[in-house]
Amino acid sequence: MKIIEITKKQNNEFVKKNKWGNMHQLSYWAAVKEPVWYSKRIGVVDENEEILGVAQLSFRKVLKNQFVFCYVNHGICCDYTNVELRKFLLQGVVDYARKEKAMVVKIDPNLKLGEIDGFIDELELSGFKHKGFTIGFGTVQPRYERVTDISPTEEEIFKGFDYPAKRGIKTAKKYGITFEKGSIKDIDEFYKIMQETTSRDKFPLYRKNFFKRILEEYNDDGGLFLTKIYPSKTLEIVEKEKEEVVNKYEKIILKKNQEEKLKNQKESCEARIVKLNKLIEELKQVQDKNEIILTGAITIFCSTEAYYLYGGSSNMFRTLCPNYLMMWEMMRYSKIKEKREFNFGGVKGPGAKNNSLEEFKKKFNSELIEKYGEFDKTLKPIRYFLFSIALKVYESIAELKNKLK
């Protein structure tokens, strides 16, 4: 075996077919991160020049190029059950990082915790330091993910969802919410949705060009998906429902014997009429609009997986549950793309506070996946030590500035 530099095409073809392949290992992701990061790709080949494993190394220079980071996003890509191969490729990563004068190499292998016996000990013996069993979003990539198995039939998948998810999907369909695959032409509308979401949920927002680059780079290996409401159409549906509820209510109050059961039905009708009136009023306010985008999401396809990368929702008509429909329809689309898993992306993990996002993802019969997390290998200890001190000083100054605002 030997290490060689490989092309983007060679790297991508291998990653897409490999069991441990991940969307972040594709050259498209490296291109999205340029020019802040630059990347190189290496591979292991046998005596017949057949590629056995690949690695994409991303480098970032800071403080006037005095300090160089090397990050191998989701680790190397190879048959991890081949001990000799994985060790050889990882050493190739370290050697190449030294060549680029990196002070540290960071990896976060695309492996479930416990998938490889003694893996942490193996890495630490080769000079990597495990950064711990973290929870939350304090690492480059969250250590926990939620993944739904979409290999069964659609009927079986839907049956496995929690009741709120099933109800939400049916509600969205009932009121005429539609799902479609958008295009890069919809980026402005998608970005408005993301602005609403980040403002509401209090988390940072990337620039619009970042999302545009993702769609441009991944092209057919990704997609922008949208749910829409057609106000006039939905208004007709709601008004018809209200008419039915009012008729039912009038029949109830005409009955002389108001038993407890009828009283409950009467109260239920009254409450429903109030909600429908409110919805009718909201729809009339936007009735002049042909359509309104309610949710948007970017999903990427790689190896056996569909990866829900970014998504957001409007503040409008949230009670009609467009988010639930979007997730379900993206799963159905992913099955057409012959994917076996739908990855909802990172979650905080067990015991974390303010975990409403995970609770939503959990409703789709998703499994909590725990990974090994991050490992760092320091190549230039003194330089890395000096940088760590400078970073702490910078963070302290930034924190003080925030307090003085």
Secondary structure, DSSP 8 states (H G I E B T S, - for coil): -EEEE--HHHHHHHHHHSTT--GGGSHHHHHHHTTTSEEEEEEEE-TT--EEEEEEEEEEEETTTTEEEEEETT--EE-TT-HHHHHHHHHHHHHHHHHTT-SEEEE--S-BTTSSTTHHHHHHHTT-EE-----SS-SSS-SEEEEEE--S-HHHHHHTS-HHHHHHHHHHHHTT-EEEE--GGGHHHHHHHHHHHHHHHT-----HHHHHHHHHHHGGGEEEEEEEE-HHHHHHHHHHHHHHHHHHHHHHHH-S---HHHHHHHHHHHHHHHHHHHHHHHHHHTTT-S-EEEEEEEEEEETTEEEEEEEEE-STTGGG-HHHHHHHHHHHHHHHTT-SEEEEEEE--TT-SS-HHHHHHHTTT-EEEEB---EEEESSHHHHHHHHHHHHHHHHHHHHHHHH-
